Amino acid sequence: MLRKLQAAVMLLCMLSYASAGTVSIGTASARGDLNVDSNLIKGNATLFNGSVVETGQATADLRLGKGTEITMATASRGTIYSDHLVLQQGQSELTASSSAFQLEANGLRVTANEPNSRAVVSLRAGNTVEVASLNGSFGVTNDHGVLLAHVRPGRTLSFAMQGGGNPTSFSGVGIVSYEGGQYYLETAENEKYVLGCRDLKKFVGDKVFVFATLQPSSAPTGGVTSSLCVKNVELNGGGGVGEASLGTKWLIAGVLVAGGVGTAFGVYEANQTSTPVSK
């Protein structure tokens, strides 16, 4: 009797474990070989939470619920979940029906700002993530939720992790403006920051270099990226570090943000010719 009871308990545990671990979250397909959880797949595969997908010489299309689609480029690897993909190697294109799904790469989170947006996210050398928006805009945040930049339609930005970077620091070049009793700094990529802690009246309309710290605040609104407490400001080209060192880049929370070279678009177009992305 005891043995029967033990067998029944073991069977229930096995069934419970199998049920919890085998809930499908989507499918994967490739025009060639595909590895899912270290199993070689030809054609189609079912995806589960935590499935590891690896591509070889063919791209793979991942289709999840609520209209989310991902195309993994050749020689790419990622771990897929119902609400996010962790890209560990290579490049992926995300078509997001809403902001509920994120693509993570090197500790950064890429999220659609509007429905039916499409972006290509690439892992590059030097701890750099490149994000190119094909349609719609995307927000890029770090693992502490700090908004680093918006990637707008047709634009590419690169995000390079800086070792030992200060998580509350900001430095960069932009134009100072004054609106509704508030000073702002706008970068070359149209990122807009609220400026505080200093009277900046004499800099309005000028291109300046700003050293600042990030201010804790509620979620940015009205197109504002973040709030800054200005520690130092100088006219750009006035003998300081300014544009000579950062150019159109800015350093925020230990991440160097810059306009990308658009290599993601080139790969996307190549994939369109050989192995089209999912529609």
ChimeraX attribute file (.defattr): number of C-alpha atoms within 10 A of each C-alpha:
attribute: neighborCount
match mode: 1-to-1
recipient: residues
	/A:1	6
	/A:2	7
	/A:3	8
	/A:4	9
	/A:5	10
	/A:6	11
	/A:7	12
	/A:8	12
	/A:9	12
	/A:10	12
	/A:11	12
	/A:12	12
	/A:13	12
	/A:14	12
	/A:15	12
	/A:16	11
	/A:17	11
	/A:18	11
	/A:19	10
	/A:20	10
	/A:21	12
	/A:22	12
	/A:23	12
	/A:24	13
	/A:25	18
	/A:26	19
	/A:27	16
	/A:28	21
	/A:29	20
	/A:30	23
	/A:31	15
	/A:32	15
	/A:33	18
	/A:34	26
	/A:35	18
	/A:36	20
	/A:37	15
	/A:38	11
	/A:39	12
	/A:40	12
	/A:41	16
	/A:42	13
	/A:43	13
	/A:44	17
	/A:45	18
	/A:46	16
	/A:47	24
	/A:48	20
	/A:49	18
	/A:50	17
	/A:51	17
	/A:52	21
	/A:53	22
	/A:54	27
	/A:55	22
	/A:56	16
	/A:57	14
	/A:58	19
	/A:59	26
	/A:60	31
	/A:61	23
	/A:62	24
	/A:63	20
	/A:64	19
	/A:65	13
	/A:66	11
	/A:67	11
	/A:68	19
	/A:69	23
	/A:70	24
	/A:71	25
	/A:72	28
	/A:73	27
	/A:74	20
	/A:75	14
	/A:76	22
	/A:77	22
	/A:78	24
	/A:79	19
	/A:80	23
	/A:81	19
	/A:82	18
	/A:83	15
	/A:84	18
	/A:85	23
	/A:86	20
	/A:87	24
	/A:88	17
	/A:89	20
	/A:90	18
	/A:91	27
	/A:92	28
	/A:93	25
	/A:94	27
	/A:95	25
	/A:96	25
	/A:97	18
	/A:98	17
	/A:99	17
	/A:100	15
	/A:101	21
	/A:102	22
	/A:103	25
	/A:104	23
	/A:105	23
	/A:106	18
	/A:107	13
	/A:108	23
	/A:109	23
	/A:110	24
	/A:111	25
	/A:112	28
	/A:113	19
	/A:114	15
	/A:115	15
	/A:116	17
	/A:117	21
	/A:118	23
	/A:119	32
	/A:120	25
	/A:121	26
	/A:122	25
	/A:123	21
	/A:124	15
	/A:125	8
	/A:126	9
	/A:127	13
	/A:128	19
	/A:129	23
	/A:130	24
	/A:131	32
	/A:132	29
	/A:133	26
	/A:134	22
	/A:135	18
	/A:136	19
	/A:137	22
	/A:138	24
	/A:139	19
	/A:140	23
	/A:141	18
	/A:142	20
	/A:143	11
	/A:144	11
	/A:145	10
	/A:146	19
	/A:147	19
	/A:148	24
	/A:149	22
	/A:150	25
	/A:151	28
	/A:152	21
	/A:153	16
	/A:154	14
	/A:155	20
	/A:156	25
	/A:157	24
	/A:158	24
	/A:159	27
	/A:160	20
	/A:161	20
	/A:162	16
	/A:163	9
	/A:164	7
	/A:165	14
	/A:166	14
	/A:167	15
	/A:168	15
	/A:169	18
	/A:170	22
	/A:171	22
	/A:172	26
	/A:173	26
	/A:174	29
	/A:175	20
	/A:176	25
	/A:177	20
	/A:178	16
	/A:179	7
	/A:180	5
	/A:181	5
	/A:182	11
	/A:183	19
	/A:184	20
	/A:185	27
	/A:186	19
	/A:187	18
	/A:188	15
	/A:189	19
	/A:190	17
	/A:191	17
	/A:192	22
	/A:193	21
	/A:194	21
	/A:195	24
	/A:196	17
	/A:197	11
	/A:198	12
	/A:199	10
	/A:200	17
	/A:201	11
	/A:202	8
	/A:203	17
	/A:204	15
	/A:205	13
	/A:206	15
	/A:207	21
	/A:208	23
	/A:209	26
	/A:210	25
	/A:211	18
	/A:212	22
	/A:213	19
	/A:214	19
	/A:215	16
	/A:216	12
	/A:217	9
	/A:218	8
	/A:219	10
	/A:220	13
	/A:221	8
	/A:222	6
	/A:223	11
	/A:224	16
	/A:225	21
	/A:226	22
	/A:227	21
	/A:228	24
	/A:229	19
	/A:230	21
	/A:231	14
	/A:232	12
	/A:233	19
	/A:234	18
	/A:235	17
	/A:236	19
	/A:237	13
	/A:238	11
	/A:239	9
	/A:240	13
	/A:241	14
	/A:242	23
	/A:243	19
	/A:244	11
	/A:245	10
	/A:246	17
	/A:247	14
	/A:248	17
	/A:249	22
	/A:250	24
	/A:251	23
	/A:252	25
	/A:253	21
	/A:254	20
	/A:255	23
	/A:256	21
	/A:257	24
	/A:258	21
	/A:259	20
	/A:260	16
	/A:261	14
	/A:262	17
	/A:263	14
	/A:264	23
	/A:265	19
	/A:266	11
	/A:267	15
	/A:268	22
	/A:269	13
	/A:270	12
	/A:271	17
	/A:272	12
	/A:273	10
	/A:274	10
	/A:275	19
	/A:276	16
	/A:277	20
	/A:278	15
	/A:279	6
